[in-house]
Amino acid sequence: MSDQNQGDDGDIPMMQKLLDNPFLLLFIGVATPAVLYLGWGIMEIVMIPAR
């Protein structure tokens, strides 16, 4: 057998390891809209004119 067919984790790129993790993808999928909507809400509150 060649060295590539042994299934060693040393040749898998770091980004592929991260993106193969379903819990990380779930966290990113929930956290990204939450942060965006939170930032949008804060901007809306700051833009309200003071009387």
C-alpha distance matrix in Angstrom:
0.0 3.7 6.7 8.2 6.6 7.6 11.1 12.8 16.5 16.9 16.1 18.4 21.8 24.8 26.9 24.4 24.3 28.1 28.5 26.2 28.8 31.4 34.0 33.9 34.4 37.2 38.8 38.6 40.0 42.9 43.6 43.8 46.7 48.4 48.5 49.6 52.4 53.5 53.8 55.6 58.0 58.7 59.5 61.8 63.7 64.1 65.4 68.3 71.4 73.5 77.1
3.7 0.0 3.8 5.5 5.7 7.3 10.4 11.5 14.9 14.6 13.4 16.1 19.2 22.4 24.5 22.3 22.5 26.2 26.8 24.9 27.6 30.4 33.0 32.5 32.9 36.0 37.4 36.9 38.5 41.5 42.0 41.9 44.9 46.7 46.5 47.6 50.5 51.6 51.6 53.5 56.0 56.6 57.2 59.7 61.6 61.8 63.1 66.1 69.2 71.2 74.9
6.7 3.8 0.0 3.8 5.6 5.8 8.5 8.5 11.7 11.1 10.2 13.2 16.3 19.2 21.7 19.8 19.7 23.4 24.3 22.7 25.1 28.3 30.5 29.8 30.6 33.7 34.8 34.4 36.2 39.1 39.3 39.3 42.5 44.1 43.8 45.0 48.0 48.9 48.9 50.9 53.4 53.8 54.5 57.1 58.8 59.0 60.4 63.4 66.4 68.4 72.1
8.2 5.5 3.8 0.0 3.8 5.7 6.9 7.7 10.3 10.2 8.3 10.7 13.8 17.0 19.0 16.8 17.2 20.9 21.4 19.7 22.5 25.5 28.0 27.3 27.7 30.9 32.2 31.6 33.2 36.2 36.6 36.5 39.5 41.3 41.1 42.1 45.1 46.1 46.2 48.0 50.6 51.2 51.7 54.2 56.1 56.3 57.6 60.6 63.7 65.8 69.4
6.6 5.7 5.6 3.8 0.0 3.8 5.6 8.0 11.1 12.1 10.7 12.3 15.8 18.8 20.6 17.9 17.9 21.7 21.9 19.7 22.4 25.0 27.7 27.5 27.8 30.8 32.4 32.1 33.4 36.4 37.1 37.2 40.0 41.8 42.0 43.0 45.8 46.9 47.3 49.0 51.4 52.2 53.0 55.2 57.1 57.6 58.9 61.7 64.9 67.0 70.6
7.6 7.3 5.8 5.7 3.8 0.0 3.8 5.6 9.2 10.6 10.4 12.1 15.9 18.3 20.6 18.0 17.3 21.1 21.9 19.5 21.6 24.5 26.8 26.7 27.5 30.3 31.7 31.7 33.3 36.0 36.6 37.1 40.0 41.5 41.6 43.0 45.7 46.6 47.0 49.0 51.2 51.9 52.9 55.2 56.9 57.4 58.9 61.6 64.9 66.8 70.4
11.1 10.4 8.5 6.9 5.6 3.8 0.0 3.8 6.4 8.7 8.6 9.2 13.1 15.2 17.3 14.6 13.7 17.4 18.2 15.7 17.8 20.6 23.0 22.9 23.7 26.5 27.9 27.9 29.5 32.2 32.8 33.3 36.3 37.7 37.9 39.3 41.9 42.9 43.4 45.4 47.5 48.3 49.3 51.6 53.2 53.8 55.3 58.0 61.3 63.2 66.8
12.8 11.5 8.5 7.7 8.0 5.6 3.8 0.0 3.8 5.4 6.6 8.0 11.6 13.4 16.1 14.1 12.7 16.4 17.9 15.9 17.6 20.9 22.8 22.3 23.6 26.4 27.3 27.4 29.4 31.9 32.1 32.7 35.9 37.1 37.0 38.6 41.4 42.0 42.4 44.6 46.7 47.2 48.3 50.7 52.2 52.6 54.3 57.0 60.2 62.0 65.6
16.5 14.9 11.7 10.3 11.1 9.2 6.4 3.8 0.0 3.8 5.5 5.5 8.7 9.9 12.7 11.0 9.2 12.8 14.6 12.9 14.4 17.9 19.6 18.8 20.2 23.2 23.8 23.8 26.0 28.5 28.5 29.1 32.4 33.5 33.3 35.0 37.8 38.3 38.7 41.0 43.1 43.4 44.5 47.1 48.5 48.8 50.6 53.3 56.5 58.2 61.9
16.9 14.6 11.1 10.2 12.1 10.6 8.7 5.4 3.8 0.0 3.8 5.7 8.0 9.4 12.8 11.9 10.7 14.0 16.1 15.2 16.8 20.5 21.9 20.6 22.1 25.3 25.5 25.2 27.7 30.2 29.8 30.1 33.6 34.7 34.1 35.7 38.7 39.1 39.2 41.6 43.8 43.9 44.9 47.6 49.0 49.1 50.8 53.7 56.7 58.5 62.2
16.1 13.4 10.2 8.3 10.7 10.4 8.6 6.6 5.5 3.8 0.0 3.8 6.3 9.1 11.7 10.6 10.6 14.0 15.4 14.6 17.0 20.5 22.4 20.9 21.8 25.2 25.8 25.0 27.2 30.1 29.8 29.7 33.1 34.6 34.0 35.2 38.3 39.0 38.9 41.1 43.6 43.9 44.5 47.2 48.9 48.9 50.4 53.4 56.4 58.3 62.0
18.4 16.1 13.2 10.7 12.3 12.1 9.2 8.0 5.5 5.7 3.8 0.0 3.8 6.5 8.6 6.8 7.0 10.5 11.6 10.9 13.4 16.8 18.9 17.4 18.1 21.5 22.2 21.4 23.5 26.4 26.3 26.2 29.5 31.0 30.6 31.8 34.8 35.7 35.7 37.8 40.2 40.6 41.3 43.9 45.6 45.8 47.3 50.2 53.3 55.3 58.9
21.8 19.2 16.3 13.8 15.8 15.9 13.1 11.6 8.7 8.0 6.3 3.8 0.0 3.8 5.6 5.4 6.5 9.0 10.2 10.8 13.2 16.6 18.4 16.2 16.8 20.4 20.7 19.4 21.7 24.7 24.2 23.8 27.2 28.8 28.0 29.1 32.3 33.1 32.8 34.9 37.5 37.8 38.3 41.0 42.8 42.8 44.2 47.2 50.2 52.2 55.9
24.8 22.4 19.2 17.0 18.8 18.3 15.2 13.4 9.9 9.4 9.1 6.5 3.8 0.0 3.8 5.5 5.2 6.4 8.8 10.0 11.4 15.0 16.0 13.5 14.7 18.2 17.9 16.8 19.5 22.1 21.3 21.2 24.7 26.0 25.1 26.5 29.7 30.2 30.0 32.3 34.7 34.9 35.6 38.3 39.9 39.9 41.5 44.5 47.5 49.3 53.0
26.9 24.5 21.7 19.0 20.6 20.6 17.3 16.1 12.7 12.8 11.7 8.6 5.6 3.8 0.0 3.8 5.4 5.1 6.1 8.5 10.3 13.3 14.6 11.8 12.1 15.8 15.8 14.1 16.5 19.4 18.8 18.2 21.7 23.3 22.5 23.5 26.7 27.5 27.3 29.4 31.9 32.3 32.8 35.4 37.3 37.4 38.7 41.7 44.8 46.8 50.5
24.4 22.3 19.8 16.8 17.9 18.0 14.6 14.1 11.0 11.9 10.6 6.8 5.4 5.5 3.8 0.0 3.8 5.4 5.1 6.0 8.8 11.7 13.9 11.9 11.8 15.5 16.3 15.0 16.9 20.0 20.0 19.7 22.8 24.6 24.3 25.3 28.3 29.4 29.5 31.3 33.8 34.5 35.1 37.5 39.4 39.8 41.1 43.9 47.1 49.2 52.8
24.3 22.5 19.7 17.2 17.9 17.3 13.7 12.7 9.2 10.7 10.6 7.0 6.5 5.2 5.4 3.8 0.0 3.8 5.6 5.2 6.8 10.4 12.1 10.4 11.4 14.7 15.3 14.8 17.0 19.7 19.6 20.0 23.2 24.5 24.4 25.9 28.7 29.4 29.8 31.9 34.1 34.6 35.7 38.0 39.6 40.1 41.7 44.4 47.7 49.5 53.1
28.1 26.2 23.4 20.9 21.7 21.1 17.4 16.4 12.8 14.0 14.0 10.5 9.0 6.4 5.1 5.4 3.8 0.0 3.8 5.5 5.6 8.9 9.8 7.3 8.5 11.9 11.9 11.2 13.8 16.2 16.0 16.3 19.7 20.8 20.6 22.2 25.0 25.6 26.0 28.2 30.3 30.9 32.0 34.3 35.9 36.4 38.0 40.7 43.9 45.7 49.4
28.5 26.8 24.3 21.4 21.9 21.9 18.2 17.9 14.6 16.1 15.4 11.6 10.2 8.8 6.1 5.1 5.6 3.8 0.0 3.8 5.4 7.4 9.5 7.3 6.7 10.4 11.4 10.2 11.9 15.0 15.4 15.3 18.2 19.9 20.1 21.2 23.9 25.0 25.5 27.3 29.5 30.5 31.3 33.5 35.3 36.0 37.4 40.0 43.3 45.4 48.9
26.2 24.9 22.7 19.7 19.7 19.5 15.7 15.9 12.9 15.2 14.6 10.9 10.8 10.0 8.5 6.0 5.2 5.5 3.8 0.0 3.8 6.2 9.0 8.4 8.1 11.2 12.9 12.6 13.9 16.7 17.6 18.1 20.7 22.3 22.9 24.2 26.5 27.7 28.5 30.2 32.2 33.4 34.5 36.4 38.2 39.1 40.5 42.9 46.4 48.4 51.9
28.8 27.6 25.1 22.5 22.4 21.6 17.8 17.6 14.4 16.8 17.0 13.4 13.2 11.4 10.3 8.8 6.8 5.6 5.4 3.8 0.0 3.8 5.6 5.4 6.5 8.8 10.2 10.9 12.4 14.6 15.5 16.6 19.3 20.3 21.0 22.8 24.9 25.7 26.9 28.8 30.5 31.5 33.0 34.9 36.3 37.4 39.1 41.4 44.8 46.6 50.1
31.4 30.4 28.3 25.5 25.0 24.5 20.6 20.9 17.9 20.5 20.5 16.8 16.6 15.0 13.3 11.7 10.4 8.9 7.4 6.2 3.8 0.0 3.8 5.4 5.1 6.1 8.6 9.8 10.3 12.3 14.0 15.3 17.4 18.4 19.9 21.5 23.1 24.2 25.8 27.4 28.8 30.3 31.8 33.4 34.8 36.3 37.8 39.8 43.4 45.3 48.6
34.0 33.0 30.5 28.0 27.7 26.8 23.0 22.8 19.6 21.9 22.4 18.9 18.4 16.0 14.6 13.9 12.1 9.8 9.5 9.0 5.6 3.8 0.0 3.8 5.4 4.9 6.1 8.6 9.7 10.6 11.9 14.0 16.2 16.5 17.9 20.0 21.5 22.1 23.9 25.8 26.9 28.1 30.0 31.6 32.7 34.2 36.0 37.9 41.5 43.1 46.4
33.9 32.5 29.8 27.3 27.5 26.7 22.9 22.3 18.8 20.6 20.9 17.4 16.2 13.5 11.8 11.9 10.4 7.3 7.3 8.4 5.4 5.4 3.8 0.0 3.8 5.4 5.0 6.1 8.5 9.9 10.2 11.9 14.7 15.2 15.9 18.0 20.0 20.5 21.8 23.9 25.4 26.3 28.0 29.9 31.1 32.2 34.1 36.2 39.7 41.4 44.8
34.4 32.9 30.6 27.7 27.8 27.5 23.7 23.6 20.2 22.1 21.8 18.1 16.8 14.7 12.1 11.8 11.4 8.5 6.7 8.1 6.5 5.1 5.4 3.8 0.0 3.8 5.4 5.1 6.0 8.6 9.8 10.5 12.9 14.3 15.3 16.7 18.7 19.9 21.1 22.7 24.4 25.8 27.1 28.8 30.4 31.6 33.1 35.3 38.8 40.8 44.2
37.2 36.0 33.7 30.9 30.8 30.3 26.5 26.4 23.2 25.3 25.2 21.5 20.4 18.2 15.8 15.5 14.7 11.9 10.4 11.2 8.8 6.1 4.9 5.4 3.8 0.0 3.8 5.5 5.0 6.2 8.4 10.1 11.7 12.5 14.3 16.0 17.2 18.4 20.2 21.7 22.9 24.5 26.2 27.5 28.9 30.6 32.1 34.0 37.6 39.4 42.7
38.8 37.4 34.8 32.2 32.4 31.7 27.9 27.3 23.8 25.5 25.8 22.2 20.7 17.9 15.8 16.3 15.3 11.9 11.4 12.9 10.2 8.6 6.1 5.0 5.4 3.8 0.0 3.8 5.4 5.3 5.8 8.3 10.5 10.5 11.7 14.1 15.5 16.0 17.8 19.8 20.8 22.0 23.9 25.5 26.7 28.1 29.9 31.8 35.4 37.0 40.4
38.6 36.9 34.4 31.6 32.1 31.7 27.9 27.4 23.8 25.2 25.0 21.4 19.4 16.8 14.1 15.0 14.8 11.2 10.2 12.6 10.9 9.8 8.6 6.1 5.1 5.5 3.8 0.0 3.8 5.5 5.1 5.8 8.7 9.8 10.3 12.0 14.1 15.0 16.2 18.0 19.7 20.8 22.2 24.0 25.6 26.7 28.3 30.5 34.0 35.9 39.3
40.0 38.5 36.2 33.2 33.4 33.3 29.5 29.4 26.0 27.7 27.2 23.5 21.7 19.5 16.5 16.9 17.0 13.8 11.9 13.9 12.4 10.3 9.7 8.5 6.0 5.0 5.4 3.8 0.0 3.8 5.8 5.8 7.2 9.0 10.7 11.5 13.0 14.7 16.2 17.3 18.9 20.7 22.0 23.3 25.1 26.6 27.8 29.9 33.5 35.5 38.8
42.9 41.5 39.1 36.2 36.4 36.0 32.2 31.9 28.5 30.2 30.1 26.4 24.7 22.1 19.4 20.0 19.7 16.2 15.0 16.7 14.6 12.3 10.6 9.9 8.6 6.2 5.3 5.5 3.8 0.0 3.8 5.7 6.1 6.4 8.9 10.5 11.2 12.4 14.6 15.8 16.7 18.5 20.4 21.4 22.8 24.6 26.1 27.8 31.5 33.3 36.5
43.6 42.0 39.3 36.6 37.1 36.6 32.8 32.1 28.5 29.8 29.8 26.3 24.2 21.3 18.8 20.0 19.6 16.0 15.4 17.6 15.5 14.0 11.9 10.2 9.8 8.4 5.8 5.1 5.8 3.8 0.0 3.8 5.7 5.0 6.0 8.5 10.0 10.3 12.1 14.0 15.2 16.3 18.1 19.8 21.0 22.3 24.2 26.1 29.6 31.3 34.7
43.8 41.9 39.3 36.5 37.2 37.1 33.3 32.7 29.1 30.1 29.7 26.2 23.8 21.2 18.2 19.7 20.0 16.3 15.3 18.1 16.6 15.3 14.0 11.9 10.5 10.1 8.3 5.8 5.8 5.7 3.8 0.0 3.8 5.4 5.3 6.2 8.7 9.9 10.7 12.2 14.2 15.5 16.6 18.4 20.1 21.2 22.6 24.9 28.4 30.4 33.9
46.7 44.9 42.5 39.5 40.0 40.0 36.3 35.9 32.4 33.6 33.1 29.5 27.2 24.7 21.7 22.8 23.2 19.7 18.2 20.7 19.3 17.4 16.2 14.7 12.9 11.7 10.5 8.7 7.2 6.1 5.7 3.8 0.0 3.8 5.5 5.0 6.0 8.3 9.7 10.2 11.9 14.0 15.1 16.2 18.1 19.8 20.8 22.7 26.4 28.6 31.8
48.4 46.7 44.1 41.3 41.8 41.5 37.7 37.1 33.5 34.7 34.6 31.0 28.8 26.0 23.3 24.6 24.5 20.8 19.9 22.3 20.3 18.4 16.5 15.2 14.3 12.5 10.5 9.8 9.0 6.4 5.0 5.4 3.8 0.0 3.8 5.5 5.3 6.0 8.5 9.8 10.5 12.2 14.2 15.2 16.5 18.3 19.9 21.5 25.2 27.0 30.2
48.5 46.5 43.8 41.1 42.0 41.6 37.9 37.0 33.3 34.1 34.0 30.6 28.0 25.1 22.5 24.3 24.4 20.6 20.1 22.9 21.0 19.9 17.9 15.9 15.3 14.3 11.7 10.3 10.7 8.9 6.0 5.3 5.5 3.8 0.0 3.8 5.6 5.1 6.1 8.5 9.8 10.5 12.2 14.2 15.4 16.4 18.3 20.4 23.8 25.6 29.0
49.6 47.6 45.0 42.1 43.0 43.0 39.3 38.6 35.0 35.7 35.2 31.8 29.1 26.5 23.5 25.3 25.9 22.2 21.2 24.2 22.8 21.5 20.0 18.0 16.7 16.0 14.1 12.0 11.5 10.5 8.5 6.2 5.0 5.5 3.8 0.0 3.8 5.4 5.2 6.1 8.6 9.9 10.5 12.3 14.3 15.4 16.4 18.8 22.2 24.5 27.9
52.4 50.5 48.0 45.1 45.8 45.7 41.9 41.4 37.8 38.7 38.3 34.8 32.3 29.7 26.7 28.3 28.7 25.0 23.9 26.5 24.9 23.1 21.5 20.0 18.7 17.2 15.5 14.1 13.0 11.2 10.0 8.7 6.0 5.3 5.6 3.8 0.0 3.8 5.4 4.9 6.0 8.5 9.7 10.3 12.2 14.1 15.1 16.9 20.5 22.7 25.9
53.5 51.6 48.9 46.1 46.9 46.6 42.9 42.0 38.3 39.1 39.0 35.7 33.1 30.2 27.5 29.4 29.4 25.6 25.0 27.7 25.7 24.2 22.1 20.5 19.9 18.4 16.0 15.0 14.7 12.4 10.3 9.9 8.3 6.0 5.1 5.4 3.8 0.0 3.8 5.4 5.1 6.2 8.6 9.9 10.6 12.3 14.2 15.9 19.4 21.1 24.4
53.8 51.6 48.9 46.2 47.3 47.0 43.4 42.4 38.7 39.2 38.9 35.7 32.8 30.0 27.3 29.5 29.8 26.0 25.5 28.5 26.9 25.8 23.9 21.8 21.1 20.2 17.8 16.2 16.2 14.6 12.1 10.7 9.7 8.5 6.1 5.2 5.4 3.8 0.0 3.8 5.4 5.1 6.2 8.6 10.0 10.6 12.3 14.7 18.0 19.9 23.4
55.6 53.5 50.9 48.0 49.0 49.0 45.4 44.6 41.0 41.6 41.1 37.8 34.9 32.3 29.4 31.3 31.9 28.2 27.3 30.2 28.8 27.4 25.8 23.9 22.7 21.7 19.8 18.0 17.3 15.8 14.0 12.2 10.2 9.8 8.5 6.1 4.9 5.4 3.8 0.0 3.8 5.5 5.1 6.2 8.8 10.0 10.6 12.8 16.3 18.7 22.0
58.0 56.0 53.4 50.6 51.4 51.2 47.5 46.7 43.1 43.8 43.6 40.2 37.5 34.7 31.9 33.8 34.1 30.3 29.5 32.2 30.5 28.8 26.9 25.4 24.4 22.9 20.8 19.7 18.9 16.7 15.2 14.2 11.9 10.5 9.8 8.6 6.0 5.1 5.4 3.8 0.0 3.8 5.4 5.0 6.3 8.6 9.9 11.1 14.8 16.7 19.9
58.7 56.6 53.8 51.2 52.2 51.9 48.3 47.2 43.4 43.9 43.9 40.6 37.8 34.9 32.3 34.5 34.6 30.9 30.5 33.4 31.5 30.3 28.1 26.3 25.8 24.5 22.0 20.8 20.7 18.5 16.3 15.5 14.0 12.2 10.5 9.9 8.5 6.2 5.1 5.5 3.8 0.0 3.8 5.4 5.1 6.2 8.6 10.3 13.6 15.1 18.6
59.5 57.2 54.5 51.7 53.0 52.9 49.3 48.3 44.5 44.9 44.5 41.3 38.3 35.6 32.8 35.1 35.7 32.0 31.3 34.5 33.0 31.8 30.0 28.0 27.1 26.2 23.9 22.2 22.0 20.4 18.1 16.6 15.1 14.2 12.2 10.5 9.7 8.6 6.2 5.1 5.4 3.8 0.0 3.8 5.5 5.1 6.1 8.9 12.0 14.2 17.8
61.8 59.7 57.1 54.2 55.2 55.2 51.6 50.7 47.1 47.6 47.2 43.9 41.0 38.3 35.4 37.5 38.0 34.3 33.5 36.4 34.9 33.4 31.6 29.9 28.8 27.5 25.5 24.0 23.3 21.4 19.8 18.4 16.2 15.2 14.2 12.3 10.3 9.9 8.6 6.2 5.0 5.4 3.8 0.0 3.8 5.5 5.2 6.6 10.2 12.8 16.0
63.7 61.6 58.8 56.1 57.1 56.9 53.2 52.2 48.5 49.0 48.9 45.6 42.8 39.9 37.3 39.4 39.6 35.9 35.3 38.2 36.3 34.8 32.7 31.1 30.4 28.9 26.7 25.6 25.1 22.8 21.0 20.1 18.1 16.5 15.4 14.3 12.2 10.6 10.0 8.8 6.3 5.1 5.5 3.8 0.0 3.8 5.5 5.5 9.0 10.5 13.8
64.1 61.8 59.0 56.3 57.6 57.4 53.8 52.6 48.8 49.1 48.9 45.8 42.8 39.9 37.4 39.8 40.1 36.4 36.0 39.1 37.4 36.3 34.2 32.2 31.6 30.6 28.1 26.7 26.6 24.6 22.3 21.2 19.8 18.3 16.4 15.4 14.1 12.3 10.6 10.0 8.6 6.2 5.1 5.5 3.8 0.0 3.8 5.6 8.0 9.4 13.1
65.4 63.1 60.4 57.6 58.9 58.9 55.3 54.3 50.6 50.8 50.4 47.3 44.2 41.5 38.7 41.1 41.7 38.0 37.4 40.5 39.1 37.8 36.0 34.1 33.1 32.1 29.9 28.3 27.8 26.1 24.2 22.6 20.8 19.9 18.3 16.4 15.1 14.2 12.3 10.6 9.9 8.6 6.1 5.2 5.5 3.8 0.0 3.8 6.1 8.9 12.3
68.3 66.1 63.4 60.6 61.7 61.6 58.0 57.0 53.3 53.7 53.4 50.2 47.2 44.5 41.7 43.9 44.4 40.7 40.0 42.9 41.4 39.8 37.9 36.2 35.3 34.0 31.8 30.5 29.9 27.8 26.1 24.9 22.7 21.5 20.4 18.8 16.9 15.9 14.7 12.8 11.1 10.3 8.9 6.6 5.5 5.6 3.8 0.0 3.8 6.4 9.4
71.4 69.2 66.4 63.7 64.9 64.9 61.3 60.2 56.5 56.7 56.4 53.3 50.2 47.5 44.8 47.1 47.7 43.9 43.3 46.4 44.8 43.4 41.5 39.7 38.8 37.6 35.4 34.0 33.5 31.5 29.6 28.4 26.4 25.2 23.8 22.2 20.5 19.4 18.0 16.3 14.8 13.6 12.0 10.2 9.0 8.0 6.1 3.8 0.0 3.8 6.5
73.5 71.2 68.4 65.8 67.0 66.8 63.2 62.0 58.2 58.5 58.3 55.3 52.2 49.3 46.8 49.2 49.5 45.7 45.4 48.4 46.6 45.3 43.1 41.4 40.8 39.4 37.0 35.9 35.5 33.3 31.3 30.4 28.6 27.0 25.6 24.5 22.7 21.1 19.9 18.7 16.7 15.1 14.2 12.8 10.5 9.4 8.9 6.4 3.8 0.0 3.8
77.1 74.9 72.1 69.4 70.6 70.4 66.8 65.6 61.9 62.2 62.0 58.9 55.9 53.0 50.5 52.8 53.1 49.4 48.9 51.9 50.1 48.6 46.4 44.8 44.2 42.7 40.4 39.3 38.8 36.5 34.7 33.9 31.8 30.2 29.0 27.9 25.9 24.4 23.4 22.0 19.9 18.6 17.8 16.0 13.8 13.1 12.3 9.4 6.5 3.8 0.0
